[in-house]
């Protein structure tokens, strides 16, 4: 009998303890998801005519949340608390906070007894991609959650995204982002074009319609869908995808580093999924809305120009899709 069923006895079993296993009747092979076991377990029947078998029980996957913060202590504290309050069914969590050159009074405060939380303080604003990469390099988890400090994950959002990533093998999974009033934010999109970017700033016309199509505004966002990219306000990334395509492009100071990463993932055969059952609150474009004509707006425009030059397209996505493996 090379395949057996397992019964796990819950009496007195708590996190951090091995469960008790015993052999049961044979059954057809099927995937088995086992959670809350800290180490491989071995059991041998001492009975007459015994069956000797070993059960290697996988460790729970770890999600490393890399939160980027800049001059927003109030948001960061709320974001951290939501992470710590999330339902950790089937995974363990570590949090790395990158404070990207905030003024002294705006640095997030973390209790010293929270061993799963690490804070890295930069002496200046190093840009989004370089700062996120600091956290990715320190991450110990099989999955990396990139998120902004003005987000608040719902209690089951991480577990839902992890389940989708495991079941589908997706390289990147993005949640449904909503405003504080519950309004939908259009954060899963087609790869941008220059016309679409210009159209977002026009009241009507052909380019405005193109912008709406790029943001899937003709779709109700109520079911899972493979998309070109999900925005970097919240992305769950399989660590194998990072090993395959590399870190975020540090030449992009502030802008489409999320688009660039998803594009490279798609080029390497990884899928990017939008999952509406994972809900995350997001204060959309808090910085750029407050100060549209500032240095960050200029850096975003220059980063977008760099992105278009790097991937050799700006007007049409057809040549881009033609270089991708499989159907677009």
C-alpha positions as protocol buffer text, in pm:
chain_id: "A"
residue {
  index: 1
  type: UNK
  ca { x: 0 y: 0 z: 0 }
}
residue {
  index: 2
  type: UNK
  ca { x: 205 y: 293 z: -126 }
}
residue {
  index: 3
  type: UNK
  ca { x: -66 y: 555 z: -80 }
}
residue {
  index: 4
  type: UNK
  ca { x: -263 y: 595 z: 240 }
}
residue {
  index: 5
  type: UNK
  ca { x: -511 y: 837 z: 384 }
}
residue {
  index: 6
  type: UNK
  ca { x: -425 y: 1029 z: 701 }
}
residue {
  index: 7
  type: UNK
  ca { x: -635 y: 1118 z: 1000 }
}
residue {
  index: 8
  type: UNK
  ca { x: -511 y: 1408 z: 1209 }
}
residue {
  index: 9
  type: UNK
  ca { x: -621 y: 1409 z: 1572 }
}
residue {
  index: 10
  type: UNK
  ca { x: -687 y: 1757 z: 1705 }
}
residue {
  index: 11
  type: UNK
  ca { x: -704 y: 1666 z: 2075 }
}
residue {
  index: 12
  type: UNK
  ca { x: -446 y: 1881 z: 2247 }
}
residue {
  index: 13
  type: UNK
  ca { x: -289 y: 1973 z: 1913 }
}
residue {
  index: 14
  type: UNK
  ca { x: -185 y: 2336 z: 1883 }
}
residue {
  index: 15
  type: UNK
  ca { x: 31 y: 2535 z: 1646 }
}
residue {
  index: 16
  type: UNK
  ca { x: 391 y: 2424 z: 1673 }
}
residue {
  index: 17
  type: UNK
  ca { x: 315 y: 2059 z: 1767 }
}
residue {
  index: 18
  type: UNK
  ca { x: 313 y: 1754 z: 1546 }
}
residue {
  index: 19
  type: UNK
  ca { x: -27 y: 1603 z: 1488 }
}
residue {
  index: 20
  type: UNK
  ca { x: -89 y: 1231 z: 1534 }
}
residue {
  index: 21
  type: UNK
  ca { x: -120 y: 1031 z: 1211 }
}
residue {
  index: 22
  type: UNK
  ca { x: -245 y: 679 z: 1149 }
}
residue {
  index: 23
  type: UNK
  ca { x: -295 y: 466 z: 839 }
}
residue {
  index: 24
  type: UNK
  ca { x: -643 y: 436 z: 694 }
}
residue {
  index: 25
  type: UNK
  ca { x: -794 y: 273 z: 387 }
}
residue {
  index: 26
  type: UNK
  ca { x: -630 y: 306 z: 43 }
}
residue {
  index: 27
  type: UNK
  ca { x: -756 y: 577 z: -187 }
}
residue {
  index: 28
  type: UNK
  ca { x: -682 y: 730 z: -524 }
}
residue {
  index: 29
  type: UNK
  ca { x: -386 y: 961 z: -552 }
}
residue {
  index: 30
  type: UNK
  ca { x: -476 y: 1324 z: -509 }
}
residue {
  index: 31
  type: UNK
  ca { x: -305 y: 1644 z: -391 }
}
residue {
  index: 32
  type: UNK
  ca { x: -295 y: 1677 z: -14 }
}
residue {
  index: 33
  type: UNK
  ca { x: -273 y: 2014 z: 159 }
}
residue {
  index: 34
  type: UNK
  ca { x: -153 y: 1986 z: 517 }
}
residue {
  index: 35
  type: UNK
  ca { x: -119 y: 2293 z: 736 }
}
residue {
  index: 36
  type: UNK
  ca { x: 18 y: 2374 z: 1080 }
}
residue {
  index: 37
  type: UNK
  ca { x: 283 y: 2101 z: 1091 }
}
residue {
  index: 38
  type: UNK
  ca { x: 625 y: 2240 z: 1185 }
}
residue {
  index: 39
  type: UNK
  ca { x: 846 y: 1957 z: 1055 }
}
residue {
  index: 40
  type: UNK
  ca { x: 848 y: 1633 z: 855 }
}
residue {
  index: 41
  type: UNK
  ca { x: 679 y: 1348 z: 1044 }
}
residue {
  index: 42
  type: UNK
  ca { x: 761 y: 977 z: 1040 }
}
residue {
  index: 43
  type: UNK
  ca { x: 528 y: 705 z: 1170 }
}
residue {
  index: 44
  type: UNK
  ca { x: 574 y: 331 z: 1169 }
}
residue {
  index: 45
  type: UNK
  ca { x: 307 y: 83 z: 1270 }
}
residue {
  index: 46
  type: UNK
  ca { x: 432 y: -156 z: 1543 }
}
residue {
  index: 47
  type: UNK
  ca { x: 147 y: -398 z: 1481 }
}
residue {
  index: 48
  type: UNK
  ca { x: 174 y: -752 z: 1346 }
}
residue {
  index: 49
  type: UNK
  ca { x: 198 y: -755 z: 968 }
}
residue {
  index: 50
  type: UNK
  ca { x: 281 y: -390 z: 991 }
}
residue {
  index: 51
  type: UNK
  ca { x: 293 y: -140 z: 710 }
}
residue {
  index: 52
  type: UNK
  ca { x: 604 y: 76 z: 719 }
}
residue {
  index: 53
  type: UNK
  ca { x: 566 y: 415 z: 560 }
}
residue {
  index: 54
  type: UNK
  ca { x: 695 y: 767 z: 589 }
}
residue {
  index: 55
  type: UNK
  ca { x: 500 y: 1084 z: 552 }
}
residue {
  index: 56
  type: UNK
  ca { x: 696 y: 1396 z: 466 }
}
residue {
  index: 57
  type: UNK
  ca { x: 473 y: 1683 z: 571 }
}
residue {
  index: 58
  type: UNK
  ca { x: 564 y: 2012 z: 407 }
}
residue {
  index: 59
  type: UNK
  ca { x: 621 y: 2318 z: 618 }
}
residue {
  index: 60
  type: UNK
  ca { x: 361 y: 2590 z: 599 }
}
residue {
  index: 61
  type: UNK
  ca { x: 457 y: 2843 z: 331 }
}
residue {
  index: 62
  type: UNK
  ca { x: 571 y: 3180 z: 453 }
}
residue {
  index: 63
  type: UNK
  ca { x: 451 y: 3510 z: 312 }
}
residue {
  index: 64
  type: UNK
  ca { x: 697 y: 3795 z: 350 }
}
residue {
  index: 65
  type: UNK
  ca { x: 510 y: 4125 z: 338 }
}
residue {
  index: 66
  type: UNK
  ca { x: 734 y: 4409 z: 216 }
}
residue {
  index: 67
  type: UNK
  ca { x: 565 y: 4737 z: 305 }
}
residue {
  index: 68
  type: UNK
  ca { x: 701 y: 5060 z: 159 }
}
residue {
  index: 69
  type: UNK
  ca { x: 648 y: 5371 z: 373 }
}
residue {
  index: 70
  type: UNK
  ca { x: 731 y: 5736 z: 316 }
}
residue {
  index: 71
  type: UNK
  ca { x: 620 y: 6019 z: 545 }
}
residue {
  index: 72
  type: UNK
  ca { x: 295 y: 5845 z: 637 }
}
residue {
  index: 73
  type: UNK
  ca { x: 321 y: 5702 z: 986 }
}
residue {
  index: 74
  type: UNK
  ca { x: -55 y: 5696 z: 1041 }
}
residue {
  index: 75
  type: UNK
  ca { x: -117 y: 5492 z: 727 }
}
residue {
  index: 76
  type: UNK
  ca { x: 178 y: 5262 z: 797 }
}
residue {
  index: 77
  type: UNK
  ca { x: 58 y: 5182 z: 1150 }
}
residue {
  index: 78
  type: UNK
  ca { x: -287 y: 5095 z: 1016 }
}
residue {
  index: 79
  type: UNK
  ca { x: -140 y: 4882 z: 737 }
}
residue {
  index: 80
  type: UNK
  ca { x: 82 y: 4692 z: 981 }
}
residue {
  index: 81
  type: UNK
  ca { x: -203 y: 4626 z: 1222 }
}
residue {
  index: 82
  type: UNK
  ca { x: -420 y: 4489 z: 941 }
}
residue {
  index: 83
  type: UNK
  ca { x: -139 y: 4250 z: 843 }
}
residue {
  index: 84
  type: UNK
  ca { x: -96 y: 4130 z: 1201 }
}
residue {
  index: 85
  type: UNK
  ca { x: -473 y: 4084 z: 1239 }
}
residue {
  index: 86
  type: UNK
  ca { x: -508 y: 3879 z: 919 }
}
residue {
  index: 87
  type: UNK
  ca { x: -626 y: 3519 z: 932 }
}
residue {
  index: 88
  type: UNK
  ca { x: -309 y: 3307 z: 905 }
}
residue {
  index: 89
  type: UNK
  ca { x: -474 y: 2980 z: 812 }
}
residue {
  index: 90
  type: UNK
  ca { x: -220 y: 2774 z: 620 }
}
residue {
  index: 91
  type: UNK
  ca { x: 74 y: 3017 z: 618 }
}
residue {
  index: 92
  type: UNK
  ca { x: 314 y: 3201 z: 842 }
}
residue {
  index: 93
  type: UNK
  ca { x: 387 y: 3571 z: 808 }
}
residue {
  index: 94
  type: UNK
  ca { x: 688 y: 3795 z: 836 }
}
residue {
  index: 95
  type: UNK
  ca { x: 678 y: 4170 z: 775 }
}
residue {
  index: 96
  type: UNK
  ca { x: 957 y: 4393 z: 647 }
}
residue {
  index: 97
  type: UNK
  ca { x: 889 y: 4766 z: 658 }
}
residue {
  index: 98
  type: UNK
  ca { x: 1107 y: 4987 z: 438 }
}
residue {
  index: 99
  type: UNK
  ca { x: 1097 y: 5346 z: 560 }
}
residue {
  index: 100
  type: UNK
  ca { x: 1214 y: 5532 z: 253 }
}
residue {
  index: 101
  type: UNK
  ca { x: 1365 y: 5848 z: 399 }
}
residue {
  index: 102
  type: UNK
  ca { x: 1076 y: 5975 z: 612 }
}
residue {
  index: 103
  type: UNK
  ca { x: 1123 y: 6265 z: 850 }
}
residue {
  index: 104
  type: UNK
  ca { x: 1203 y: 6150 z: 1204 }
}
residue {
  index: 105
  type: UNK
  ca { x: 853 y: 6205 z: 1342 }
}
residue {
  index: 106
  type: UNK
  ca { x: 695 y: 6003 z: 1059 }
}
residue {
  index: 107
  type: UNK
  ca { x: 892 y: 5678 z: 1107 }
}
residue {
  index: 108
  type: UNK
  ca { x: 658 y: 5388 z: 1189 }
}
residue {
  index: 109
  type: UNK
  ca { x: 669 y: 5260 z: 1547 }
}
residue {
  index: 110
  type: UNK
  ca { x: 692 y: 4883 z: 1605 }
}
residue {
  index: 111
  type: UNK
  ca { x: 678 y: 4715 z: 1948 }
}
residue {
  index: 112
  type: UNK
  ca { x: 1006 y: 4543 z: 2035 }
}
residue {
  index: 113
  type: UNK
  ca { x: 834 y: 4212 z: 2111 }
}
residue {
  index: 114
  type: UNK
  ca { x: 713 y: 4164 z: 1752 }
}
residue {
  index: 115
  type: UNK
  ca { x: 989 y: 3935 z: 1630 }
}
residue {
  index: 116
  type: UNK
  ca { x: 820 y: 3881 z: 1293 }
}
residue {
  index: 117
  type: UNK
  ca { x: 846 y: 4251 z: 1205 }
}
residue {
  index: 118
  type: UNK
  ca { x: 1168 y: 4411 z: 1075 }
}
residue {
  index: 119
  type: UNK
  ca { x: 1209 y: 4783 z: 1003 }
}
residue {
  index: 120
  type: UNK
  ca { x: 1472 y: 4912 z: 760 }
}
residue {
  index: 121
  type: UNK
  ca { x: 1522 y: 5290 z: 769 }
}
residue {
  index: 122
  type: UNK
  ca { x: 1678 y: 5461 z: 467 }
}
residue {
  index: 123
  type: UNK
  ca { x: 1851 y: 5794 z: 512 }
}
residue {
  index: 124
  type: UNK
  ca { x: 1692 y: 5926 z: 191 }
}
residue {
  index: 125
  type: UNK
  ca { x: 1421 y: 5842 z: -59 }
}
residue {
  index: 126
  type: UNK
  ca { x: 1585 y: 5581 z: -280 }
}
residue {
  index: 127
  type: UNK
  ca { x: 1290 y: 5536 z: -510 }
}
residue {
  index: 128
  type: UNK
  ca { x: 1020 y: 5270 z: -516 }
}
residue {
  index: 129
  type: UNK
  ca { x: 1199 y: 4988 z: -698 }
}
residue {
  index: 130
  type: UNK
  ca { x: 1532 y: 5012 z: -509 }
}
residue {
  index: 131
  type: UNK
  ca { x: 1352 y: 5029 z: -173 }
}
residue {
  index: 132
  type: UNK
  ca { x: 1123 y: 4736 z: -250 }
}
residue {
  index: 133
  type: UNK
  ca { x: 1426 y: 4536 z: -363 }
}
residue {
  index: 134
  type: UNK
  ca { x: 1583 y: 4591 z: -22 }
}
residue {
  index: 135
  type: UNK
  ca { x: 1290 y: 4407 z: 131 }
}
residue {
  index: 136
  type: UNK
  ca { x: 1283 y: 4135 z: -135 }
}
residue {
  index: 137
  type: UNK
  ca { x: 1650 y: 4056 z: -72 }
}
residue {
  index: 138
  type: UNK
  ca { x: 1579 y: 4019 z: 301 }
}
residue {
  index: 139
  type: UNK
  ca { x: 1262 y: 3817 z: 249 }
}
residue {
  index: 140
  type: UNK
  ca { x: 1266 y: 3460 z: 372 }
}
residue {
  index: 141
  type: UNK
  ca { x: 925 y: 3355 z: 245 }
}
residue {
  index: 142
  type: UNK
  ca { x: 825 y: 3143 z: -52 }
}
residue {
  index: 143
  type: UNK
  ca { x: 589 y: 3426 z: -146 }
}
residue {
  index: 144
  type: UNK
  ca { x: 657 y: 3799 z: -134 }
}
residue {
  index: 145
  type: UNK
  ca { x: 373 y: 4045 z: -79 }
}
residue {
  index: 146
  type: UNK
  ca { x: 457 y: 4393 z: -207 }
}
residue {
  index: 147
  type: UNK
  ca { x: 225 y: 4658 z: -71 }
}
residue {
  index: 148
  type: UNK
  ca { x: 202 y: 5030 z: -7 }
}
residue {
  index: 149
  type: UNK
  ca { x: 154 y: 5170 z: 340 }
}
residue {
  index: 150
  type: UNK
  ca { x: -184 y: 5321 z: 247 }
}
residue {
  index: 151
  type: UNK
  ca { x: -343 y: 4977 z: 208 }
}
residue {
  index: 152
  type: UNK
  ca { x: -535 y: 4765 z: 459 }
}
residue {
  index: 153
  type: UNK
  ca { x: -573 y: 4395 z: 386 }
}
residue {
  index: 154
  type: UNK
  ca { x: -896 y: 4223 z: 487 }
}
residue {
  index: 155
  type: UNK
  ca { x: -865 y: 3933 z: 729 }
}
residue {
  index: 156
  type: UNK
  ca { x: -874 y: 3664 z: 460 }
}
residue {
  index: 157
  type: UNK
  ca { x: -705 y: 3849 z: 174 }
}
residue {
  index: 158
  type: UNK
  ca { x: -359 y: 3695 z: 215 }
}
residue {
  index: 159
  type: UNK
  ca { x: -494 y: 3341 z: 260 }
}
residue {
  index: 160
  type: UNK
  ca { x: -711 y: 3384 z: -50 }
}
residue {
  index: 161
  type: UNK
  ca { x: -427 y: 3513 z: -269 }
}
residue {
  index: 162
  type: UNK
  ca { x: -197 y: 3238 z: -144 }
}
residue {
  index: 163
  type: UNK
  ca { x: -455 y: 2970 z: -223 }
}
residue {
  index: 164
  type: UNK
  ca { x: -497 y: 3107 z: -575 }
}
residue {
  index: 165
  type: UNK
  ca { x: -120 y: 3121 z: -629 }
}
residue {
  index: 166
  type: UNK
  ca { x: -75 y: 2761 z: -510 }
}
residue {
  index: 167
  type: UNK
  ca { x: -370 y: 2621 z: -705 }
}
residue {
  index: 168
  type: UNK
  ca { x: -293 y: 2797 z: -1034 }
}
residue {
  index: 169
  type: UNK
  ca { x: 85 y: 2834 z: -1024 }
}
residue {
  index: 170
  type: UNK
  ca { x: 48 y: 3204 z: -1108 }
}
residue {
  index: 171
  type: UNK
  ca { x: 357 y: 3419 z: -1084 }
}
residue {
  index: 172
  type: UNK
  ca { x: 171 y: 3728 z: -960 }
}
residue {
  index: 173
  type: UNK
  ca { x: -170 y: 3757 z: -792 }
}
residue {
  index: 174
  type: UNK
  ca { x: -342 y: 4088 z: -729 }
}
residue {
  index: 175
  type: UNK
  ca { x: -646 y: 4153 z: -507 }
}
residue {
  index: 176
  type: UNK
  ca { x: -957 y: 4360 z: -558 }
}
residue {
  index: 177
  type: UNK
  ca { x: -865 y: 4710 z: -442 }
}
residue {
  index: 178
  type: UNK
  ca { x: -1140 y: 4934 z: -309 }
}
residue {
  index: 179
  type: UNK
  ca { x: -1148 y: 5285 z: -168 }
}
residue {
  index: 180
  type: UNK
  ca { x: -1230 y: 5364 z: 191 }
}
residue {
  index: 181
  type: UNK
  ca { x: -1593 y: 5407 z: 81 }
}
residue {
  index: 182
  type: UNK
  ca { x: -1594 y: 5062 z: -82 }
}
residue {
  index: 183
  type: UNK
  ca { x: -1576 y: 5196 z: -437 }
}
residue {
  index: 184
  type: UNK
  ca { x: -1395 y: 4980 z: -692 }
}
residue {
  index: 185
  type: UNK
  ca { x: -1049 y: 5087 z: -806 }
}
residue {
  index: 186
  type: UNK
  ca { x: -946 y: 4981 z: -1158 }
}
residue {
  index: 187
  type: UNK
  ca { x: -612 y: 4828 z: -1071 }
}
residue {
  index: 188
  type: UNK
  ca { x: -583 y: 4527 z: -1304 }
}
residue {
  index: 189
  type: UNK
  ca { x: -513 y: 4640 z: -1656 }
}
residue {
  index: 190
  type: UNK
  ca { x: -379 y: 4588 z: -2004 }
}
residue {
  index: 191
  type: UNK
  ca { x: -22 y: 4697 z: -2063 }
}
residue {
  index: 192
  type: UNK
  ca { x: -29 y: 5076 z: -2101 }
}
residue {
  index: 193
  type: UNK
  ca { x: 2 y: 5268 z: -2425 }
}
residue {
  index: 194
  type: UNK
  ca { x: 91 y: 5631 z: -2474 }
}
residue {
  index: 195
  type: UNK
  ca { x: -259 y: 5700 z: -2606 }
}
residue {
  index: 196
  type: UNK
  ca { x: -418 y: 5540 z: -2302 }
}
residue {
  index: 197
  type: UNK
  ca { x: -202 y: 5742 z: -2065 }
}
residue {
  index: 198
  type: UNK
  ca { x: -297 y: 6065 z: -2240 }
}
residue {
  index: 199
  type: UNK
  ca { x: -662 y: 5962 z: -2252 }
}
residue {
  index: 200
  type: UNK
  ca { x: -684 y: 5933 z: -1875 }
}
residue {
  index: 201
  type: UNK
  ca { x: -638 y: 6310 z: -1859 }
}
residue {
  index: 202
  type: UNK
  ca { x: -900 y: 6393 z: -2122 }
}
residue {
  index: 203
  type: UNK
  ca { x: -1273 y: 6436 z: -2048 }
}
residue {
  index: 204
  type: UNK
  ca { x: -1394 y: 6242 z: -2356 }
}
residue {
  index: 205
  type: UNK
  ca { x: -1304 y: 6125 z: -2705 }
}
residue {
  index: 206
  type: UNK
  ca { x: -1124 y: 5829 z: -2864 }
}
residue {
  index: 207
  type: UNK
  ca { x: -822 y: 5837 z: -2633 }
}
residue {
  index: 208
  type: UNK
  ca { x: -1048 y: 5852 z: -2329 }
}
residue {
  index: 209
  type: UNK
  ca { x: -1227 y: 5539 z: -2450 }
}
residue {
  index: 210
  type: UNK
  ca { x: -890 y: 5369 z: -2501 }
}
residue {
  index: 211
  type: UNK
  ca { x: -797 y: 5450 z: -2141 }
}
residue {
  index: 212
  type: UNK
  ca { x: -1123 y: 5295 z: -2019 }
}
residue {
  index: 213
  type: UNK
  ca { x: -1052 y: 4976 z: -2216 }
}
residue {
  index: 214
  type: UNK
  ca { x: -699 y: 4954 z: -2076 }
}
residue {
  index: 215
  type: UNK
  ca { x: -843 y: 4968 z: -1724 }
}
residue {
  index: 216
  type: UNK
  ca { x: -1115 y: 4706 z: -1795 }
}
residue {
  index: 217
  type: UNK
  ca { x: -1389 y: 4955 z: -1710 }
}
residue {
  index: 218
  type: UNK
  ca { x: -1624 y: 4755 z: -1935 }
}
residue {
  index: 219
  type: UNK
  ca { x: -1601 y: 4459 z: -1695 }
}
residue {
  index: 220
  type: UNK
  ca { x: -1759 y: 4422 z: -1350 }
}
residue {
  index: 221
  type: UNK
  ca { x: -1446 y: 4278 z: -1179 }
}
residue {
  index: 222
  type: UNK
  ca { x: -1651 y: 4009 z: -1005 }
}
residue {
  index: 223
  type: UNK
  ca { x: -1459 y: 3701 z: -1119 }
}
residue {
  index: 224
  type: UNK
  ca { x: -1100 y: 3582 z: -1143 }
}
residue {
  index: 225
  type: UNK
  ca { x: -923 y: 3681 z: -1461 }
}
residue {
  index: 226
  type: UNK
  ca { x: -580 y: 3663 z: -1619 }
}
residue {
  index: 227
  type: UNK
  ca { x: -463 y: 4017 z: -1692 }
}
residue {
  index: 228
  type: UNK
  ca { x: -154 y: 4191 z: -1822 }
}
residue {
  index: 229
  type: UNK
  ca { x: -61 y: 4345 z: -1489 }
}
residue {
  index: 230
  type: UNK
  ca { x: -186 y: 4434 z: -1143 }
}
residue {
  index: 231
  type: UNK
  ca { x: -65 y: 4753 z: -979 }
}
residue {
  index: 232
  type: UNK
  ca { x: 210 y: 4741 z: -717 }
}
residue {
  index: 233
  type: UNK
  ca { x: -6 y: 4877 z: -434 }
}
residue {
  index: 234
  type: UNK
  ca { x: -59 y: 4508 z: -350 }
}
residue {
  index: 235
  type: UNK
  ca { x: 94 y: 4213 z: -533 }
}
residue {
  index: 236
  type: UNK
  ca { x: 161 y: 3858 z: -413 }
}
residue {
  index: 237
  type: UNK
  ca { x: 461 y: 3723 z: -604 }
}
residue {
  index: 238
  type: UNK
  ca { x: 587 y: 3366 z: -615 }
}
residue {
  index: 239
  type: UNK
  ca { x: 953 y: 3367 z: -512 }
}
residue {
  index: 240
  type: UNK
  ca { x: 1032 y: 3141 z: -809 }
}
residue {
  index: 241
  type: UNK
  ca { x: 910 y: 3415 z: -1041 }
}
residue {
  index: 242
  type: UNK
  ca { x: 1157 y: 3659 z: -888 }
}
residue {
  index: 243
  type: UNK
  ca { x: 1435 y: 3402 z: -927 }
}
residue {
  index: 244
  type: UNK
  ca { x: 1334 y: 3360 z: -1291 }
}
residue {
  index: 245
  type: UNK
  ca { x: 1291 y: 3720 z: -1406 }
}
residue {
  index: 246
  type: UNK
  ca { x: 1498 y: 3914 z: -1153 }
}
residue {
  index: 247
  type: UNK
  ca { x: 1426 y: 4196 z: -911 }
}
residue {
  index: 248
  type: UNK
  ca { x: 1239 y: 4517 z: -986 }
}
residue {
  index: 249
  type: UNK
  ca { x: 1416 y: 4743 z: -1235 }
}
residue {
  index: 250
  type: UNK
  ca { x: 1597 y: 5001 z: -1022 }
}
residue {
  index: 251
  type: UNK
  ca { x: 1629 y: 5238 z: -1316 }
}
residue {
  index: 252
  type: UNK
  ca { x: 1260 y: 5315 z: -1253 }
}
residue {
  index: 253
  type: UNK
  ca { x: 1257 y: 5556 z: -960 }
}
residue {
  index: 254
  type: UNK
  ca { x: 882 y: 5609 z: -931 }
}
residue {
  index: 255
  type: UNK
  ca { x: 639 y: 5475 z: -1184 }
}
residue {
  index: 256
  type: UNK
  ca { x: 571 y: 5162 z: -1381 }
}
residue {
  index: 257
  type: UNK
  ca { x: 807 y: 4925 z: -1198 }
}
residue {
  index: 258
  type: UNK
  ca { x: 500 y: 4709 z: -1133 }
}
residue {
  index: 259
  type: UNK
  ca { x: 409 y: 4704 z: -1503 }
}
residue {
  index: 260
  type: UNK
  ca { x: 767 y: 4625 z: -1601 }
}
residue {
  index: 261
  type: UNK
  ca { x: 789 y: 4333 z: -1359 }
}
residue {
  index: 262
  type: UNK
  ca { x: 458 y: 4181 z: -1472 }
}
residue {
  index: 263
  type: UNK
  ca { x: 562 y: 4222 z: -1835 }
}
residue {
  index: 264
  type: UNK
  ca { x: 889 y: 4039 z: -1773 }
}
residue {
  index: 265
  type: UNK
  ca { x: 698 y: 3769 z: -1587 }
}
residue {
  index: 266
  type: UNK
  ca { x: 456 y: 3729 z: -1878 }
}
residue {
  index: 267
  type: UNK
  ca { x: 748 y: 3716 z: -2121 }
}
residue {
  index: 268
  type: UNK
  ca { x: 892 y: 3428 z: -1916 }
}
residue {
  index: 269
  type: UNK
  ca { x: 568 y: 3231 z: -1922 }
}
residue {
  index: 270
  type: UNK
  ca { x: 426 y: 3324 z: -1579 }
}
residue {
  index: 271
  type: UNK
  ca { x: 61 y: 3423 z: -1550 }
}
residue {
  index: 272
  type: UNK
  ca { x: -71 y: 3732 z: -1373 }
}
residue {
  index: 273
  type: UNK
  ca { x: -410 y: 3691 z: -1205 }
}
residue {
  index: 274
  type: UNK
  ca { x: -670 y: 3923 z: -1056 }
}
residue {
  index: 275
  type: UNK
  ca { x: -860 y: 3767 z: -762 }
}
residue {
  index: 276
  type: UNK
  ca { x: -1177 y: 3953 z: -653 }
}
residue {
  index: 277
  type: UNK
  ca { x: -1234 y: 3743 z: -339 }
}
residue {
  index: 278
  type: UNK
  ca { x: -923 y: 3900 z: -184 }
}
residue {
  index: 279
  type: UNK
  ca { x: -1024 y: 4254 z: -88 }
}
residue {
  index: 280
  type: UNK
  ca { x: -779 y: 4529 z: 12 }
}
residue {
  index: 281
  type: UNK
  ca { x: -860 y: 4891 z: 99 }
}
residue {
  index: 282
  type: UNK
  ca { x: -641 y: 5148 z: -71 }
}
residue {
  index: 283
  type: UNK
  ca { x: -612 y: 5526 z: -49 }
}
residue {
  index: 284
  type: UNK
  ca { x: -552 y: 5562 z: -424 }
}
residue {
  index: 285
  type: UNK
  ca { x: -271 y: 5790 z: -542 }
}
residue {
  index: 286
  type: UNK
  ca { x: -254 y: 5973 z: -211 }
}
residue {
  index: 287
  type: UNK
  ca { x: 77 y: 6144 z: -288 }
}
residue {
  index: 288
  type: UNK
  ca { x: 27 y: 6239 z: -651 }
}
residue {
  index: 289
  type: UNK
  ca { x: -329 y: 6357 z: -594 }
}
residue {
  index: 290
  type: UNK
  ca { x: -208 y: 6594 z: -325 }
}
residue {
  index: 291
  type: UNK
  ca { x: 71 y: 6739 z: -536 }
}
residue {
  index: 292
  type: UNK
  ca { x: 27 y: 6672 z: -907 }
}
residue {
  index: 293
  type: UNK
  ca { x: 290 y: 6912 z: -1041 }
}
residue {
  index: 294
  type: UNK
  ca { x: 574 y: 6811 z: -816 }
}
residue {
  index: 295
  type: UNK
  ca { x: 905 y: 6631 z: -858 }
}
residue {
  index: 296
  type: UNK
  ca { x: 743 y: 6289 z: -823 }
}
residue {
  index: 297
  type: UNK
  ca { x: 508 y: 6363 z: -1113 }
}
residue {
  index: 298
  type: UNK
  ca { x: 809 y: 6449 z: -1329 }
}
residue {
  index: 299
  type: UNK
  ca { x: 992 y: 6133 z: -1218 }
}
residue {
  index: 300
  type: UNK
  ca { x: 685 y: 5926 z: -1300 }
}
residue {
  index: 301
  type: UNK
  ca { x: 671 y: 6069 z: -1653 }
}
residue {
  index: 302
  type: UNK
  ca { x: 1042 y: 6007 z: -1713 }
}
residue {
  index: 303
  type: UNK
  ca { x: 1013 y: 5653 z: -1575 }
}
residue {
  index: 304
  type: UNK
  ca { x: 723 y: 5586 z: -1812 }
}
residue {
  index: 305
  type: UNK
  ca { x: 931 y: 5709 z: -2106 }
}
residue {
  index: 306
  type: UNK
  ca { x: 1212 y: 5475 z: -1997 }
}
residue {
  index: 307
  type: UNK
  ca { x: 964 y: 5184 z: -1980 }
}
residue {
  index: 308
  type: UNK
  ca { x: 836 y: 5244 z: -2334 }
}
residue {
  index: 309
  type: UNK
  ca { x: 1190 y: 5268 z: -2471 }
}
residue {
  index: 310
  type: UNK
  ca { x: 1301 y: 4955 z: -2283 }
}
residue {
  index: 311
  type: UNK
  ca { x: 1023 y: 4739 z: -2424 }
}
residue {
  index: 312
  type: UNK
  ca { x: 1018 y: 4903 z: -2769 }
}
residue {
  index: 313
  type: UNK
  ca { x: 652 y: 4996 z: -2790 }
}
residue {
  index: 314
  type: UNK
  ca { x: 433 y: 5294 z: -2707 }
}
residue {
  index: 315
  type: UNK
  ca { x: 137 y: 5306 z: -2945 }
}
residue {
  index: 316
  type: UNK
  ca { x: 29 y: 4944 z: -3000 }
}
residue {
  index: 317
  type: UNK
  ca { x: 54 y: 4631 z: -2784 }
}
residue {
  index: 318
  type: UNK
  ca { x: 46 y: 4394 z: -3084 }
}
residue {
  index: 319
  type: UNK
  ca { x: 423 y: 4368 z: -3123 }
}
residue {
  index: 320
  type: UNK
  ca { x: 451 y: 4323 z: -2748 }
}
residue {
  index: 321
  type: UNK
  ca { x: 207 y: 4030 z: -2743 }
}
residue {
  index: 322
  type: UNK
  ca { x: 380 y: 3877 z: -3045 }
}
residue {
  index: 323
  type: UNK
  ca { x: 697 y: 3835 z: -2839 }
}
residue {
  index: 324
  type: UNK
  ca { x: 517 y: 3653 z: -2557 }
}
residue {
  index: 325
  type: UNK
  ca { x: 497 y: 3274 z: -2523 }
}
residue {
  index: 326
  type: UNK
  ca { x: 151 y: 3133 z: -2588 }
}
residue {
  index: 327
  type: UNK
  ca { x: -168 y: 3327 z: -2664 }
}
residue {
  index: 328
  type: UNK
  ca { x: -202 y: 3685 z: -2543 }
}
